[in-house]
Amino acid sequence: MDLAVFAGVVSTGLFAMSYLPMLVKAARTKDLSSYSLGNLAITNAGNLVHSVYVFALPFGPIWLLHGFYLVASALMLVWFLRYRAPSRAPSTTEVHVPAEPERVP
C-alpha cells in the first residue's frame, strides 16, 4: 500500500468517525430541528452529482468515503422529513376567547 492510499484509508476513517456522533444523536433523539430542509436537500443533490465523478475513479478509499456520505446525508434527510414537527398553520376561523375573570362579591 503506497502512502497516498494509506492516507486515503486513514482520512476516510477519521471523516466517518466525525460524522457518527451526529448520526447517533439524530437517531436517538429524533431532534433534527437544528437542520434545514434546504441544506439537507442541497447536500443530497450535491452528493448525487459528485457520485458521477467519484464512481468514475478506480475503486479506492474515496469510494468508501463517498458511499458513507451518500448514506449519512440520505439518512439525515429521511429522518428530518419523518421526525419534524407537523406544521400547523393558524386557521382564520379560529378565534381565541379569553375566559371571563372570576367575580368577587
PyRosetta script that sets phi, psi and omega in degrees:
from pyrosetta import init, pose_from_sequence

init()
pose = pose_from_sequence("MDLAVFAGVVSTGLFAMSYLPMLVKAARTKDLSSYSLGNLAITNAGNLVHSVYVFALPFGPIWLLHGFYLVASALMLVWFLRYRAPSRAPSTTEVHVPAEPERVP")
pose.set_psi(1, 124.7)
pose.set_omega(1, 179.3)
pose.set_phi(2, -81.8)
pose.set_psi(2, 172.1)
pose.set_omega(2, -174.4)
pose.set_phi(3, -61.9)
pose.set_psi(3, -38.4)
pose.set_omega(3, -178.7)
pose.set_phi(4, -65.1)
pose.set_psi(4, -43.0)
pose.set_omega(4, 179.4)
pose.set_phi(5, -67.9)
pose.set_psi(5, -40.5)
pose.set_omega(5, 177.4)
pose.set_phi(6, -60.6)
pose.set_psi(6, -44.8)
pose.set_omega(6, 178.1)
pose.set_phi(7, -62.3)
pose.set_psi(7, -38.5)
pose.set_omega(7, 177.3)
pose.set_phi(8, -64.0)
pose.set_psi(8, -40.7)
pose.set_omega(8, 178.9)
pose.set_phi(9, -65.5)
pose.set_psi(9, -45.8)
pose.set_omega(9, -178.9)
pose.set_phi(10, -64.9)
pose.set_psi(10, -46.0)
pose.set_omega(10, -178.7)
pose.set_phi(11, -65.8)
pose.set_psi(11, -35.8)
pose.set_omega(11, 176.3)
pose.set_phi(12, -59.7)
pose.set_psi(12, -46.0)
pose.set_omega(12, 178.1)
pose.set_phi(13, -62.0)
pose.set_psi(13, -42.1)
pose.set_omega(13, -179.9)
pose.set_phi(14, -66.2)
pose.set_psi(14, -44.5)
pose.set_omega(14, 178.9)
pose.set_phi(15, -63.6)
pose.set_psi(15, -42.4)
pose.set_omega(15, 179.3)
pose.set_phi(16, -63.2)
pose.set_psi(16, -42.4)
pose.set_omega(16, 179.2)
pose.set_phi(17, -64.6)
pose.set_psi(17, -31.7)
pose.set_omega(17, 179.8)
pose.set_phi(18, -72.0)
pose.set_psi(18, -25.7)
pose.set_omega(18, 179.2)
pose.set_phi(19, -84.3)
pose.set_psi(19, -27.1)
pose.set_omega(19, -173.2)
pose.set_phi(20, -57.7)
pose.set_psi(20, -44.1)
pose.set_omega(20, 179.0)
pose.set_phi(21, -58.4)
pose.set_psi(21, -38.9)
pose.set_omega(21, 178.8)
pose.set_phi(22, -63.5)
pose.set_psi(22, -44.9)
pose.set_omega(22, -179.1)
pose.set_phi(23, -66.6)
pose.set_psi(23, -42.4)
pose.set_omega(23, 179.9)
pose.set_phi(24, -63.9)
pose.set_psi(24, -44.4)
pose.set_omega(24, 179.9)
pose.set_phi(25, -64.0)
pose.set_psi(25, -42.4)
pose.set_omega(25, 179.6)
pose.set_phi(26, -64.3)
pose.set_psi(26, -40.9)
pose.set_omega(26, 179.8)
pose.set_phi(27, -68.7)
pose.set_psi(27, -38.6)
pose.set_omega(27, -176.7)
pose.set_phi(28, -74.9)
pose.set_psi(28, -45.7)
pose.set_omega(28, -174.2)
pose.set_phi(29, -92.1)
pose.set_psi(29, -21.7)
pose.set_omega(29, -175.9)
pose.set_phi(30, 59.6)
pose.set_psi(30, 21.9)
pose.set_omega(30, 178.9)
pose.set_phi(31, -104.9)
pose.set_psi(31, 103.2)
pose.set_omega(31, 178.6)
pose.set_phi(32, -116.0)
pose.set_psi(32, 26.4)
pose.set_omega(32, -176.2)
pose.set_phi(33, -65.9)
pose.set_psi(33, -20.0)
pose.set_omega(33, 179.9)
pose.set_phi(34, -84.5)
pose.set_psi(34, -0.3)
pose.set_omega(34, 177.9)
pose.set_phi(35, -105.2)
pose.set_psi(35, 154.2)
pose.set_omega(35, 177.2)
pose.set_phi(36, -112.6)
pose.set_psi(36, 147.6)
pose.set_omega(36, 178.6)
pose.set_phi(37, -60.4)
pose.set_psi(37, -41.1)
pose.set_omega(37, -179.8)
pose.set_phi(38, -60.1)
pose.set_psi(38, -45.9)
pose.set_omega(38, 179.7)
pose.set_phi(39, -63.8)
pose.set_psi(39, -44.9)
pose.set_omega(39, -179.6)
pose.set_phi(40, -65.8)
pose.set_psi(40, -37.6)
pose.set_omega(40, 178.8)
pose.set_phi(41, -67.1)
pose.set_psi(41, -43.9)
pose.set_omega(41, 179.1)
pose.set_phi(42, -65.7)
pose.set_psi(42, -39.5)
pose.set_omega(42, 177.7)
pose.set_phi(43, -60.0)
pose.set_psi(43, -45.2)
pose.set_omega(43, 179.6)
pose.set_phi(44, -66.9)
pose.set_psi(44, -40.8)
pose.set_omega(44, 177.8)
pose.set_phi(45, -63.6)
pose.set_psi(45, -44.7)
pose.set_omega(45, 177.7)
pose.set_phi(46, -60.9)
pose.set_psi(46, -41.8)
pose.set_omega(46, 178.0)
pose.set_phi(47, -63.3)
pose.set_psi(47, -39.3)
pose.set_omega(47, 178.9)
pose.set_phi(48, -65.6)
pose.set_psi(48, -43.6)
pose.set_omega(48, 178.2)
pose.set_phi(49, -65.8)
pose.set_psi(49, -42.3)
pose.set_omega(49, -179.6)
pose.set_phi(50, -64.4)
pose.set_psi(50, -25.3)
pose.set_omega(50, 178.5)
pose.set_phi(51, -59.6)
pose.set_psi(51, -34.2)
pose.set_omega(51, 178.7)
pose.set_phi(52, -57.7)
pose.set_psi(52, -42.7)
pose.set_omega(52, 179.2)
pose.set_phi(53, -71.6)
pose.set_psi(53, -51.6)
pose.set_omega(53, -173.4)
pose.set_phi(54, -61.6)
pose.set_psi(54, -45.2)
pose.set_omega(54, -175.5)
pose.set_phi(55, -78.7)
pose.set_psi(55, -3.6)
pose.set_omega(55, 171.0)
pose.set_phi(56, -85.1)
pose.set_psi(56, -14.6)
pose.set_omega(56, 178.3)
pose.set_phi(57, -79.9)
pose.set_psi(57, 159.3)
pose.set_omega(57, 173.9)
pose.set_phi(58, -62.0)
pose.set_psi(58, 150.6)
pose.set_omega(58, -179.2)
pose.set_phi(59, -57.4)
pose.set_psi(59, 135.6)
pose.set_omega(59, 178.5)
pose.set_phi(60, -175.0)
pose.set_psi(60, -168.6)
pose.set_omega(60, -177.4)
pose.set_phi(61, -57.8)
pose.set_psi(61, -31.9)
pose.set_omega(61, -179.7)
pose.set_phi(62, -62.4)
pose.set_psi(62, -32.5)
pose.set_omega(62, 176.6)
pose.set_phi(63, -63.2)
pose.set_psi(63, -43.5)
pose.set_omega(63, -178.9)
pose.set_phi(64, -66.6)
pose.set_psi(64, -44.2)
pose.set_omega(64, 180.0)
pose.set_phi(65, -63.6)
pose.set_psi(65, -46.1)
pose.set_omega(65, -179.0)
pose.set_phi(66, -66.7)
pose.set_psi(66, -38.2)
pose.set_omega(66, 175.7)
pose.set_phi(67, -59.9)
pose.set_psi(67, -40.8)
pose.set_omega(67, 176.9)
pose.set_phi(68, -63.0)
pose.set_psi(68, -45.1)
pose.set_omega(68, 178.2)
pose.set_phi(69, -61.6)
pose.set_psi(69, -40.2)
pose.set_omega(69, 178.1)
pose.set_phi(70, -59.4)
pose.set_psi(70, -48.6)
pose.set_omega(70, -178.3)
pose.set_phi(71, -66.9)
pose.set_psi(71, -45.1)
pose.set_omega(71, -177.6)
pose.set_phi(72, -63.5)
pose.set_psi(72, -45.9)
pose.set_omega(72, -178.4)
pose.set_phi(73, -69.7)
pose.set_psi(73, -34.8)
pose.set_omega(73, 176.7)
pose.set_phi(74, -66.3)
pose.set_psi(74, -42.6)
pose.set_omega(74, 177.4)
pose.set_phi(75, -60.0)
pose.set_psi(75, -45.2)
pose.set_omega(75, -179.3)
pose.set_phi(76, -62.2)
pose.set_psi(76, -39.8)
pose.set_omega(76, 178.8)
pose.set_phi(77, -66.7)
pose.set_psi(77, -44.3)
pose.set_omega(77, 179.2)
pose.set_phi(78, -63.2)
pose.set_psi(78, -45.4)
pose.set_omega(78, 179.6)
pose.set_phi(79, -64.5)
pose.set_psi(79, -39.3)
pose.set_omega(79, 178.7)
pose.set_phi(80, -59.7)
pose.set_psi(80, -46.3)
pose.set_omega(80, -179.1)
pose.set_phi(81, -69.2)
pose.set_psi(81, -34.4)
pose.set_omega(81, -176.4)
pose.set_phi(82, -77.6)
pose.set_psi(82, -39.4)
pose.set_omega(82, -171.1)
pose.set_phi(83, -102.6)
pose.set_psi(83, -1.0)
pose.set_omega(83, -178.5)
pose.set_phi(84, -67.0)
pose.set_psi(84, 150.7)
pose.set_omega(84, 179.0)
pose.set_phi(85, -68.2)
pose.set_psi(85, 135.6)
pose.set_omega(85, 179.2)
pose.set_phi(86, -63.1)
pose.set_psi(86, 133.8)
pose.set_omega(86, 179.1)
pose.set_phi(87, -77.4)
pose.set_psi(87, 138.2)
pose.set_omega(87, -177.8)
pose.set_phi(88, -126.2)
pose.set_psi(88, 101.8)
pose.set_omega(88, 178.6)
pose.set_phi(89, -75.2)
pose.set_psi(89, 137.1)
pose.set_omega(89, 179.0)
pose.set_phi(90, -66.0)
pose.set_psi(90, 137.5)
pose.set_omega(90, 179.8)
pose.set_phi(91, -81.6)
pose.set_psi(91, 143.5)
pose.set_omega(91, 178.6)
pose.set_phi(92, -75.9)
pose.set_psi(92, -14.8)
pose.set_omega(92, -179.3)
pose.set_phi(93, -91.0)
pose.set_psi(93, -13.6)
pose.set_omega(93, 179.7)
pose.set_phi(94, -76.8)
pose.set_psi(94, 133.0)
pose.set_omega(94, 177.6)
pose.set_phi(95, -127.5)
pose.set_psi(95, 129.2)
pose.set_omega(95, 178.8)
pose.set_phi(96, -87.9)
pose.set_psi(96, 119.2)
pose.set_omega(96, 178.7)
pose.set_phi(97, -110.4)
pose.set_psi(97, 114.1)
pose.set_omega(97, -179.8)
pose.set_phi(98, -67.2)
pose.set_psi(98, 149.3)
pose.set_omega(98, 177.9)
pose.set_phi(99, -68.9)
pose.set_psi(99, 147.4)
pose.set_omega(99, 178.9)
pose.set_phi(100, -70.4)
pose.set_psi(100, 139.0)
pose.set_omega(100, 177.6)
pose.set_phi(101, -68.3)
pose.set_psi(101, 151.1)
pose.set_omega(101, 178.0)
pose.set_phi(102, -68.0)
pose.set_psi(102, 140.7)
pose.set_omega(102, 178.8)
pose.set_phi(103, -96.2)
pose.set_psi(103, 131.4)
pose.set_omega(103, 178.9)
pose.set_phi(104, -98.2)
pose.set_psi(104, 127.5)
pose.set_omega(104, -178.2)
pose.set_phi(105, -71.1)
pose.dump_pdb("model.pdb")
